Structures are given as C-alpha cells and as structure tokens.
C-alpha cells in the first residue's frame, strides 16, 4: 500500500472531525479502508471476540493486540486508532506498549484507568485504579513515544461507578499529565456530553455503541456538541453477527442460500476487496 493519507494529528490540527468505524479483523479493516474514512478504530471488544472467541474482559494480551494492529496497518492506508486497554500492566508495560504500537504504525492509542482485568466500557461493574496511578501511566506514555503525532488518548471509566464529578476530575488530571485527547467513557445524557466538551481545551473523544449507555448521535451532532473524534466500535461486528445469523440460519433451514442471495456480498467484489487484482497482475508477469 503506497497511498498516503492525512494523519489523525493533522486532521485535529486542521479542525477536521475524525469519524472512525470499528474494525475487528482484516476483512472489516479492508472494507472500512475502501470507503474513505479519515481514521479506523481497532476495537478491543472486536479483537477479543473475533480472534479469541472471548468477551472483552482482559483476555486479549499486548501480543494479541499489537500483532493484529500491525497486520491492519500493513493491509490498509487509513490511519489507525487502536485500543490499548489499561496499557497491559504497570508503567513499564505502558512504555513497552507505546513503543510497540508506534513501531507497528498505529497513529493513536487509547489507554484506560480500569483495574485489571478490564471490562467493556458499556458494561457494569468496572473499577478504576487510583488517579495517581493513571496519571503516571499517561506521563510514561507521553515520554515513551518518538513522535508527538502519535496520540495518547486517555480514557476514564469512572463515570458509571463514581459519577460525573469524579470523571471530570480525572479528565482534568489526564490533560495536565500530557494526554493529547480526553475520553470520558459512557456519559449517559446529551447534557453530560456537552459538559465534557465545554470543560476541556483538548480534543474530546466520543464512543458511540449501539445499545450502549451513551445517547447515539450522528457525526454532525457530535461535532456540534464539541467532540473532535468519534468511534463506532461495534457497528461492524454487530452487523456481521446479524448477517451471519441470517445467512447461516437460512442455510440450515433450506439447505441452500437462495433466500439470502441478495444479501451476500458479491464474490467478484470480495476478490477485489481482498487484493486478488495484485495476484492476477503478478501472474501475468511471472505465472505459468
């Protein structure tokens, strides 16, 4: 892949709203890449589900995540934001993670303040580490990166358990520690979303989960509220799960896929999406 697209950091400097669909494997990554988004987001929930068949509850390791991120970067041209969970341990692990993700070609990572094992940000029962521990992680992350255009997105999961005041206190501390983007996870009303954006002079990050705890707003509405980046992490794997349930259900019922044929992605287009054109050109030169 040789095409160069504007970096996420440059988009933010230019005042361009960043809208990133969630990707969870190389098919979803290639599809999102083909549609012209200015960023894509590698979701921890999606990687745990697609790669491990497990819930997003701390099963995915640093090696699992950075390995998938490297593959995505290799096969796409769209700037990648990647979930880095809690940094996979203490400050030394955070340093290692930042260097590994940056080396893999990721442009921004999200680090959260949950206790290990972490849980999906729109589920109950999430516990957070002491604020000073997370501040240390952010400082380490900022110092560990080689380029200032490698963005550190600092997320707090304290809203659900400890309330908005604590979430805002943590966001302010994260900003002072050097985080590039502030991510208050799972606000529960539009007013809370407006409060978040009104209180930070750094870009704010919105997590739009279909069926989650936060009101689902459009990119235009989110930008009007004051957000600079929005991810829709579950759209891809939720759509895929529904499509598979329909297609496999029809095959089991009828013994053939005729009833869902109009909902299947064309095989010829799939060949192009996955890069068979490169193979065909290679074969013209070197094939038998």
N, C-alpha and C positions, 0 to 999 in steps of 0.2 A: 504494500500500500504506500503510495507516494504523495497523495493529496495532503495538503496542509490546511488545517482549519484554525480559526482564531482560538487562542487559549481561553480557558474559563476565566483566568485572572484578567485577561484583556477585555473580555465581554463585560465583566463587572466594572472595570475602569471606564469603559465606553458607555456605561449606563444601560447596557443591553440585558434584558431579563433572560435568565437561564432556565430553560424548561427541559427536564431530563426524565425520560421514561426509564422504568426499572428493567434491567436485563438480568437474566439468570443462567444463561448458557450461551453457546456460540450461535445457535440459530436465532435466538431473540436478539443477541448483540448485532448480528449481521442485518437483521430486519430493521432494527432501530437505526442503525448506521446508514441504511439506504434511504431513509425518509427525511434527512436534512435537519435533525435536531442540532442544537448547538452544544449539547452535552448528553451523555448517557450515564446511568447510575447502576453500579453493580450492587445488588441488594443481598445483604447477608441472609435474610429470610429465604430468598430465592435460591441462593447457592446451597444453603443447608438442605433445602427441600430437593433440589434437582440433582445435586452431587452426592449427598449423603442419605437422602430419604428421611431426614430427621427434622424436628421442629427447630426454630431459631431460638435455641436455649443454651448456647455456649458450646455446641458440638463442633462447629467449624473452627479449625485451628488457623494460625497465621499461615502455615504452609498451604493449607487448602485455599485460603482466600487470595494470597499473593500469587499462587500458581494460576488460579482462574483469571485474575486480573491481567497477568502477563499474556495469557492466551487471547483475551479480549483485545488488548492493545495491539497485539500482532495482527489480528484479523479485522480491525476496524480503523477508521480515520477520525471518528468523532471523539473529542476529549472525554476522558473517563473520570467520574467521581466514584470512589469506592468506599464501601463500609469497612471500617477497621475495628468495629466492636469497641472493646474497652482498651484497645492497644495491646491486647493479648497478654496482660500481666502488669508488672510494675513499670517504673520509669525506664529501666534498662530495656525492657521488652518494647516499650513505646519507641525508644530510639532505634532499635533494630527494625521495627515495623515501618517507621517513616522512611528509613533508608531503603528498605526493600521495596516498598510501594513506589517510591520515587524512581528507583532504578528500573522498575517494571514498566515505567511510562505513564503511571497514573498521574492525574493533574490535581486532584484534591481528595483528601480522606476525611472521613467523619469519625471522631473519637468521642465516646460517651462516658458518663460518670457512673454507670451502673456497677454494682458489686458483681463479682463473678460467682456462678455462671449467669451471664446476662440473659435477658428475655426480649422478645419482640416489643418494640416501643408502644404498641397499642393494645397490650395485654396488661392485666392487673398483677399486683404483687411484685413490682420492680422495686429494688432497693438501691440506694446510691451510696457511694463512698464519701468519706469526709471531704468537704470542699477543698481543703488544703492539699489533699492527695491529688485531686483532679487538676488543680492549678499547677502543681509540679509537673504532671504529665504534659500539660499544654506547653509549659516553658521548655521542657525537654524536646517536644515535637518541633517547636519553632526553631530551636537551636540545631536540631539534627538534620534539617533539610538543607540541600545545597542551593536551591533556587527559591527566592521569595514568591515566585509564581506557582510554586507547589503549595496549595492552600490547605490550611488546617481549619477544619470545621469542628467547632466544639459544641457538643450536644449535652444537655442536661435532661434526665428523665425524672426529675423531682416533682414536676407539676402534678402528676397523677396521685402520688402518695403524700407529698408535703405541701402542695398548694402553689399558687402563682407567685406569692411573695418570695418564697424560697427559690423558685425557678428563676425569677428576675434577679435576685441577689447573686445567684450562681452565674447567670449570664453576664452580669456586670464584671464579676471577678475573672471570668474567662476572657472577656475583652481586654481587661487590664493586663492579663498574662500574655497577651500577644496573639490570641486566636484571630484568624482572618475573617471568619464567618461565624455568626451566633445562631445556634439551633436549639430553641426551646421546644422539646418534644411534646406532642399531644395536647396543645391548648384545646379547650372544649367549647369555646364560643368565638364568634367573629370579633366581639369586643376584646377578648383576650388576645386574639391575633393582632388587633390594632394596637393594643398596649405594648406588645412585644416590639413591633416595628417603630413605635413612637419613642422608645426609650434607648435605642442603640444607634450610634453613628457608624456602625459597621454593617455590612450586608447581613440580612436575616434570611433564614432558611425555613421553608415550609415543606412538611411531609404529608402528602395527600394520599391517604389509604382508603380505598373503597371499603366501607363497612367499619372504618376505624373510629377513633374518638374525636377527631377534629372535623369541623364542617368542611365539606368538599367544595372548593371554589375553583373557578377557571383561572387560567394563567393571567388573563386580563384583570380579573377581580383581585387576584393575589398581588399583582403589581400595583393596583390602585390602593390596596391596604398598606403597601410599603415593603413587601418582600422582594428580594433580589434573585433568589433561587428557589425553584420548586421541583421536588421529585414526585413521581407517581410510581412508587416501587412495586406495587402489587399488580398493576394493570396487566402486565404481560403474563405472569404465571397464573393469575385468576382467569384470564381469557383462555389460556392454553388448557387449564384444567377443565373448563366448561366445554371447550371444543372436543377434547379427548373423551369426556364423559358422553357427549352426544354421538361422536363417531364410533367409539368402541361399543356403546350401548346399541346403536343401530346394527353394527356388525354382529353382535351377539344375538340380537332379536331376529334379524332377517338372514343372517349368513352371507350377507353381501352389503356393500356400502352405497348402493344405488340411491337410497333415500337421503343421503347426506352428501352426494357427489358435488352439489352446487356450493357446499360449504368447505370443500377441501381446496387448499392452495394448489394451483396448477403445477404438475410435475415439471413441466418445462421451465416455469418461473423459479421453481425450487433449485433446479440445476444451475441457473444463472446466479441466484442469491448465494449459493454456496461456492461459487467460483469455478464451475466447470469450463467456462469460456477460456480461462487461463490454461487448463489442461488440454483443451482442444487445440489451442494455438501452439502449445508445446508439441503436441503430437504431429501437427503439420510439418514441423521442422525436424523433429527427432524420432517420431514414431515410425513403426514399420508400416 
